[in-house]
């Protein structure tokens, strides 16, 4: 399939650059197994899920991963922490007028925290901080909100670009699992009262989630690597749900990638798994774990659009997106949501 097969026209005014006042006040477009779409409020998810179903959520926490500083020469520099290797060494993206070489020293904040470039790892820099990374991020970091917001992070993002159920000990993402931003404590409590279970996986989202696909033939695209964990408790709940005929609903593409990575690592069966994943899901992929997906609306020609097209099919997705544009749904991280059922017929 070609990259152009996943293009669509999106008016700029439909990009949601700020969150709604209430998390669960978003709209929801339901794309059913027959490819028909239905307009809802997000809170209608209570009626669209059944007792005994299982929600799988990503409990990662977003780091204040963007740091602004200076080179020894005084030139401005920006460091984005992608992955911490230990408490002082990390893989980072660096923006600077000139690419820093091994041995270059950068300085962050009023107390001049030193960041020394050690070398390269693929498209990232390996750097060493003179102080513990998390303490530096806590003092000087900014939330790395998506580039399509076209603004700096603001006070509202500190709360709203985090899920209400994030695990504070799992602070390692540079982007939020945004489908989960629609859930507040009240809605989660109502889902639990109805008998809809929830469980967690962890996938630390990397900045590569925003990178464009640069190959015309999508099969030649290589995904960025992200660390994920599917614990045994979650795997056992999924096996129970599958055995009794209920549905596994992944909340977000990150939860989907974690579950399907675990299944691939275990011969198509759901079992506990921890490791780095580069799984690339596009039409033709056969899902092992996920029956339904709650997700936001994604960028044209993105790997995330390809993933949702694999669960339904490309024509269904593009038809639903055309309706969403016409009906003025809000797009991307702070936008509205979809509930997508696995298509009864996988035709693309």
N, C-alpha and C positions, 0 to 999 in steps of 0.2 A: 504494500500500500504506500501511496505517496503522501508526503507531508501536506500537500495542498488539499488532500481529501478531508482534512480536519480544520479547514478554515471557515470562518463565518464573520459577518460584519457586525461589529459591536459599537454603538454610539458611545462616545466618551462619557456622556452624562449618566450612563447607567453603571459606571464604575463607582462602587460604594467606598468612599474615602474616609468615612467616619462611621462608627457603629450607631445603631438605633438606641434610643434611650433605655429600652428594655431588651435583654438578650433574646427572649423567646417571642418577641413581637414580629419576627421575620415572617415572610411568606414561604410557602412550601409548594413545589410543583411535583406531583406524584406521576412518575412514568411507570405504568404497569407492565406486566409480562407480555401483553399483547401489543405494546407500543403506543397505547393511548395515554394521553396526559390529562391531568386533573388539577385544578387550582385549589389550594388550601391555605390556611394559616398554619404556621409551624406547630402550634399547640394541638392541631388536629392529629399529630403523630400518635396521640393517645388512642384515637379510634382506628388508626391505620395499622397498629401493631396488636398482636394477640397475646393473651395470657400464655406464659410458657416460652415466649420468644426471648432471645438473648441479645442485648446490646453490647458490642465490644468497642471500648473507648481507648484512646491513647492518652496515658497519664503523664507524658513528658511535660517539662516546664521550659519556657523560653528564657534564655539568658539575655541579659542586657549586653549583647555581644559586640556592639559597634563602639569602637573607641576612636577618638580624634586626638591627634598628637602632632609632633613635629620631628623632622629629621635633624641630625646634628647641624646641618647647614641652615636650619630654620624653616625649610619648606614644609608645607602642610602635608599630612599623611593621615590615612584612615585605615584602621586595622579591624577586620571582622573575624572574630574567633569562630572557626568552623567546628573544630573538635579538640577537646583537651585530651592530651596523651597522659599527662599526670598533672600535679597541681601547679607546675610552672612552664611546662612545654605544651605547645598547641600547634595544630595546623590552622593556618589563617589565610584569608584573602587580604591583600594590601593594595590600597589605591595611593598612588604617588605620581608625581610628574615624571619620575624616572624609576624603573624597576630596581628595588634595592638588591644588592648583592650580598652573598654570604659574608658575615662579619659586620654588616651595617647595623647601626644602633639607632633606635627610634625612642622617643620620649613621650610619655603619656601623663597628663594631669599636672597639678600644681606641685606635687612632690617629685616630679620628673621620674616616674617609674620607667625603668629601662626595659626595652624590648629588643632583643638581639636576634637578627636573622641568622639562622644556622645553615639554611639551604632550601632546597625545594623538594616537595613530594607531589609528583604529578603536576596539577595546575595550582597547587597551594604552596605557601611558604611554611617552613618549619621554624618556629620562633621560640625563644626562651624569655620568660618574664623574670624580672629581678625580685618580684613579690608574688605571692599566691594569686593565681589568675582570678578566682572568684571574688577575692577581696578587691582586686583592681576593677573588675566589672561592676561590683556593687557601688564603688565610689565614683567611677567615671563613665561607666557604660551607658549606652542608649539602647532601647529595644530596637531590633533591626526590622522595622515594619517593612512591608513589601515595597518594591520600587515604584509600582504603579499607583501608590498613594500620592506620589509627587509632593511630599511634604516631610518635614522632620517629625520624629516621634514627639507626642505631646502627653500631658499628664493623664488624659483619658485612656491612653493606650496601656499604661502601666497595669490597669485592672482589666480592661476589656480585650487586650490581646493575649490574655491568659484564660485557660479554662477554669471553671469553678472547682474542678476536682483534680487539678494537677498535683503531682506528688512533689513536695518541695525538695526532696532528696534526689530528684531526677532532673535537675536543672542542666540541660545540655543541648537544647534545641535553638536554632537560629530563626525558626519560623513556627507559628502556632499550628496545631492541628485544627484548622479553622471550622470544620463542620461541627466540632464540639462547642464552639463559641455560642451556639444557639441555645444550649441547655443551661437553665438556672436551677437553683436548689428546689424551687417549688415544682417545676416540671419533672425533675428527677424523682421527687417524692411521689408524685401522682403516678408515674410509670411503675414505680416499685409497688405501690398500693394495688395496682391492677394485676400484679403478678408477672411483670416483665423484668427479667433479671438483667443485671449488668455486670461486666467484668472488664479487666484492663489488660492491655498489652503496652509495651513501650517501644516507640520508634523515635529516635532523636533526629528531628528534621534538619537537613542541611540546606545551605544556601543554593545548592544545585537544583532545588525544587523550582527556582525561578529562572533557570537557564533555558534558553531556547533550544529547540531541536535544530541541528545544523546540517542534517542529511536529508536529501530529497526522498530516498527510500528509507522509511522509518525503521526497517529491520537492521539498518546499519548504525542506528543510534546506540550509544553506550550510556547507561544510566550512571549517575553518581552513587557512591556507596554511603549507606546509612546504617547505623547500629540499631538493632532491635532485639526485643526479648518477648517471647511468648511463654509465660510460666505454665507449669503443670496444672495448676488450679484452673486456668483459663482453658487449656486444652481439654481437660476433663469435662468442664461445663459444655463445651462445644460438642463433644462426643455424646453427651447425654441429650442435648437438644436435637442433634441429628437423629439419634435413635428413636426419639418419640415423635419425630415429624414436625417439630417446630422450626422456626426460622432463625438463622444467625444474621444479625444486622450489624455490619461494620459501620462505625461512625467515622467517616473520612477515608480518604485514599491512603493515609499513612497506616491506619489500622488494617485496611485491606492488604496492603503490601506486607505488613508483618505476618498476618495470618497465612497468606498464600506462600510466603517465603518459608514458613514453618512446614507447611504441607509439602512443598517441593523438596525440602530437606529430608522429609520422612516418607518418601515414596508415594505421595498423594494423600497420606493420612495425617490428621491433625495430632501432633504431639508437641511436647515442650521443645523449644529451640531458642538458642541465643547465638547471635553472630552478626556479621556485616552482610547486608543484602544489596544487590544491584538488580533486583527483579524488575523487568520491564513488561508490563501487562498491556497488550494491545489486541485488537480484534483477532479472534481465532484462539485466544487463550481459554483453556477449560478450567473454570473455578472449582476448587476443592472444598473451600470452607465457607465462602460468602454467598448468602442467598439474596440479600438486599443490602443497599448501600445508601446511607445518608451523607450527602456531600453538598458542597457549594457549586456555583457555576464557575467554569474554568476558562483560562485564556485560550484563544484560537491557537491551533497547531501545537498545543502543549501535550506532554506525556500524560497529564492528568485527564485531559479530554479523551485521549486514546484509551486510558484505563476504563472510564465510564462507558465508552463505546464498546468495549469488550464485554461488559456485563449485560448491557442491552444490545444494541448494535448501532453502527454509525448513523444510519438513516433515522432511526428512532431518536437518537440523541440530537442530531442536527434539526430535526423537525421540532422537538421540544424546545431547543434553544431559540429557534425562530419565533416560536410562540412566546417564550420568555422575553425576548427583545420587544416584540409587539406589545406585550402586556406590561412592559416596563418593570420587570423584576430587577433587583439590584445584584450586581455581579461581583465576584471575587471574594476576598477574605472577610470583609465586613458585610457581604451581601446576603441575599436570600439563599434558600436551600432547595435541594431536590431529594426525593426518596425514589430510588431506582430499583425496580425488581429485575431479577435475572430474566432475560427474554425467553419466552417459550420457544421461539425459533431464532437460532443464531444465523442470521443472514446479513451480510454487509455489502 
